[in-house]
C-alpha cells in the first residue's frame, strides 16, 4: 500500500586521521590542521523494483564556501 520512498533530513560530521597525525576537535573553516567537517542534508530515496535506489539530495557543507549543493546518485538495490 505504500510507495517505496524514504524522505530524510540529517546532519553529519566526519574526520580523517593517520597513525602520525590526529584530529584537532574544533570547528574551523580555514585550517591546515586535520579538523572534522560538518554538513546538513535533505534527501529523497526511491527503491526502483528492488534492483536500484535513486536518490536526490540537497546538502550544505559547512566547511566549503559553495552554499547549498544539489545532486543525485544511483546505487544497487537494498
C-alpha positions, -999 to +999 in steps of 0.1 A: +000+000+000+029+024+004+054+039-021+090+027-015+103+062-008+125+075+021+124+112+030+154+121+052+168+152+069+201+148+088+233+164+098+267+146+099+303+150+107+335+132+098+372+133+103+402+115+088+435+108+106+466+087+104+488+070+129+511+100+128+485+128+128+455+131+150+423+152+147+420+187+162+384+186+175+373+221+167+350+238+141+373+257+118+367+267+082+402+278+073+427+254+089+457+234+076+451+210+106+430+179+104+396+191+117+362+175+114+339+185+085+302+190+090+272+191+067+234+191+067+212+174+041+177+167+029+173+136+008+147+115-010+154+079-020+133+057-042+136+019-044+131+011-081+117-025-081+144-037-056+172-035-082+183+001-078+180+030-055+177+065-069+185+094-046+181+132-049+198+153-022+202+189-012+232+194+011+251+222+028+288+215+035+297+240+063+335+240+056+332+249+019+321+282+006+299+268-022+265+272-004+238+246-009+245+218-034+221+197-053+229+162-066+217+127-073+231+091-073+221+057-085+231+027-064+224-011-063+191-020-046+185-029-010 
